[in-house]
Amino acid sequence: MNSGALEWVFNPWRDRPARAWIAVAAIAAVGAVVETTGLPAVVKIALSAGFGASLGPAFLPCRYRLDDESVVLGVGVLRQRRPWSEFRRAVRTRSGVLLSPFVTRNWLDGYRSWFLPRPLRRDESFDPALERLLGDHGL
Protein backbone atom coordinates (compact mmCIF):
# COMPACT_ATOMS: atom_id res chain seq x y z
CA MET A 1 0.00 0.00 0.00
CA ASN A 2 1.57 3.23 -1.11
CA SER A 3 -1.29 5.63 -1.64
CA GLY A 4 0.12 8.56 0.34
CA ALA A 5 -1.53 10.59 3.07
CA LEU A 6 -4.72 12.59 2.86
CA GLU A 7 -5.06 15.56 5.21
CA TRP A 8 -7.73 18.20 5.66
CA VAL A 9 -9.23 20.60 8.17
CA PHE A 10 -12.96 20.73 8.76
CA ASN A 11 -14.05 24.06 10.20
CA PRO A 12 -17.71 23.92 11.28
CA TRP A 13 -18.00 27.72 11.30
CA ARG A 14 -17.08 27.82 7.61
CA ASP A 15 -18.57 24.53 6.37
CA ARG A 16 -21.69 24.13 8.53
CA PRO A 17 -22.29 27.35 10.52
CA ALA A 18 -25.90 26.55 11.47
CA ARG A 19 -24.80 23.35 13.22
CA ALA A 20 -22.01 25.20 15.01
CA TRP A 21 -24.47 27.81 16.32
CA ILE A 22 -26.87 25.07 17.44
CA ALA A 23 -24.05 23.38 19.36
CA VAL A 24 -23.08 26.64 21.08
CA ALA A 25 -26.74 27.33 21.93
CA ALA A 26 -27.10 23.82 23.38
CA ILE A 27 -24.02 24.30 25.53
CA ALA A 28 -25.36 27.63 26.78
CA ALA A 29 -28.78 26.10 27.54
CA VAL A 30 -27.30 23.17 29.43
CA GLY A 31 -25.00 25.55 31.29
CA ALA A 32 -28.01 27.63 32.32
CA VAL A 33 -29.87 24.54 33.56
CA VAL A 34 -26.81 23.31 35.45
CA GLU A 35 -26.49 26.73 37.08
CA THR A 36 -29.94 26.35 38.63
CA THR A 37 -29.19 23.00 40.28
CA GLY A 38 -27.66 24.30 43.50
CA LEU A 39 -24.63 22.03 43.12
CA PRO A 40 -21.18 23.20 44.22
CA ALA A 41 -19.46 25.49 41.68
CA VAL A 42 -16.76 22.95 40.84
CA VAL A 43 -19.40 20.34 39.97
CA LYS A 44 -21.30 22.84 37.82
CA ILE A 45 -18.13 23.71 35.94
CA ALA A 46 -17.25 20.03 35.46
CA LEU A 47 -20.72 19.16 34.15
CA SER A 48 -20.81 22.11 31.77
CA ALA A 49 -17.26 21.48 30.54
CA GLY A 50 -17.98 17.78 29.99
CA PHE A 51 -21.06 18.56 27.95
CA GLY A 52 -19.20 21.22 25.97
CA ALA A 53 -16.35 18.82 25.26
CA SER A 54 -18.76 16.19 23.96
CA LEU A 55 -19.97 18.71 21.36
CA GLY A 56 -16.47 19.97 20.56
CA PRO A 57 -16.31 18.65 16.98
CA ALA A 58 -19.59 20.48 16.23
CA PHE A 59 -18.03 23.90 16.81
CA LEU A 60 -14.23 23.44 16.95
CA PRO A 61 -12.08 23.03 13.83
CA CYS A 62 -10.93 19.41 13.43
CA ARG A 63 -7.88 18.09 11.61
CA TYR A 64 -7.95 14.74 9.85
CA ARG A 65 -5.07 12.68 8.49
CA LEU A 66 -5.38 9.33 6.79
CA ASP A 67 -2.22 7.50 5.82
CA ASP A 68 -1.22 3.92 5.14
CA GLU A 69 -0.97 2.99 8.82
CA SER A 70 -3.66 4.92 10.67
CA VAL A 71 -6.39 7.52 10.92
CA VAL A 72 -5.66 10.60 13.05
CA LEU A 73 -8.34 12.92 14.41
CA GLY A 74 -7.30 16.19 16.04
CA VAL A 75 -9.53 18.67 17.86
CA GLY A 76 -7.68 21.65 19.25
CA VAL A 77 -4.44 20.41 20.82
CA LEU A 78 -5.77 16.86 21.32
CA ARG A 79 -4.95 14.08 18.87
CA GLN A 80 -6.31 10.56 18.60
CA ARG A 81 -4.77 7.90 16.39
CA ARG A 82 -6.34 4.60 15.48
CA PRO A 83 -4.79 1.99 13.20
CA TRP A 84 -6.77 0.93 10.15
CA SER A 85 -6.98 -2.58 11.63
CA GLU A 86 -9.51 -1.27 14.20
CA PHE A 87 -12.01 -0.37 11.48
CA ARG A 88 -14.19 -3.06 9.92
CA ARG A 89 -16.73 -0.99 7.98
CA ALA A 90 -16.98 2.33 6.15
CA VAL A 91 -20.37 3.93 5.54
CA ARG A 92 -20.21 6.60 2.85
CA THR A 93 -22.67 9.51 2.93
CA ARG A 94 -22.88 12.81 1.07
CA SER A 95 -21.47 14.63 4.08
CA GLY A 96 -18.68 12.21 5.01
CA VAL A 97 -17.59 8.70 5.94
CA LEU A 98 -18.35 6.77 9.12
CA LEU A 99 -15.52 4.42 10.10
CA SER A 100 -16.81 1.70 12.40
CA PRO A 101 -15.08 -1.08 14.34
CA PHE A 102 -18.15 -3.27 13.72
CA VAL A 103 -18.80 -5.36 10.60
CA THR A 104 -22.52 -4.58 10.69
CA ARG A 105 -24.55 -1.73 12.13
CA ASN A 106 -24.29 -1.72 15.92
CA TRP A 107 -25.83 0.35 18.69
CA LEU A 108 -22.30 1.21 19.82
CA ASP A 109 -21.48 2.92 16.51
CA GLY A 110 -22.31 6.28 18.05
CA TYR A 111 -19.68 5.74 20.73
CA ARG A 112 -16.94 3.76 19.02
CA SER A 113 -17.08 4.92 15.40
CA TRP A 114 -15.44 7.97 13.89
CA PHE A 115 -17.23 10.23 11.44
CA LEU A 116 -14.94 11.98 8.97
CA PRO A 117 -16.82 14.92 7.43
CA ARG A 118 -16.01 15.87 3.87
CA PRO A 119 -15.06 19.53 3.59
CA LEU A 120 -17.48 21.47 1.41
CA ARG A 121 -14.59 23.19 -0.35
CA ARG A 122 -12.32 20.43 -1.62
CA ASP A 123 -10.35 19.85 -4.77
CA GLU A 124 -11.30 17.19 -7.25
CA SER A 125 -8.55 14.81 -6.09
CA PHE A 126 -10.03 14.53 -2.55
CA ASP A 127 -12.77 11.95 -3.20
CA PRO A 128 -10.61 9.60 -5.33
CA ALA A 129 -7.80 9.77 -2.75
CA LEU A 130 -10.26 9.00 0.07
CA GLU A 131 -11.73 6.07 -1.86
CA ARG A 132 -8.26 4.75 -2.65
CA LEU A 133 -7.27 4.78 1.05
CA LEU A 134 -10.51 3.11 2.10
CA GLY A 135 -10.15 0.51 -0.63
CA ASP A 136 -6.53 -0.20 0.33
CA HIS A 137 -7.78 -1.21 3.76
CA GLY A 138 -10.73 -3.30 2.62
CA LEU A 139 -13.36 -0.75 3.45
Summary of the structure (lengths in Angstrom):
residues: 139
radius of gyration: 17.3
end to end distance: 13.8
largest distance: 57.3
contacts: 338
relative contact order: 0.17
helix: 42%
strand: 25%
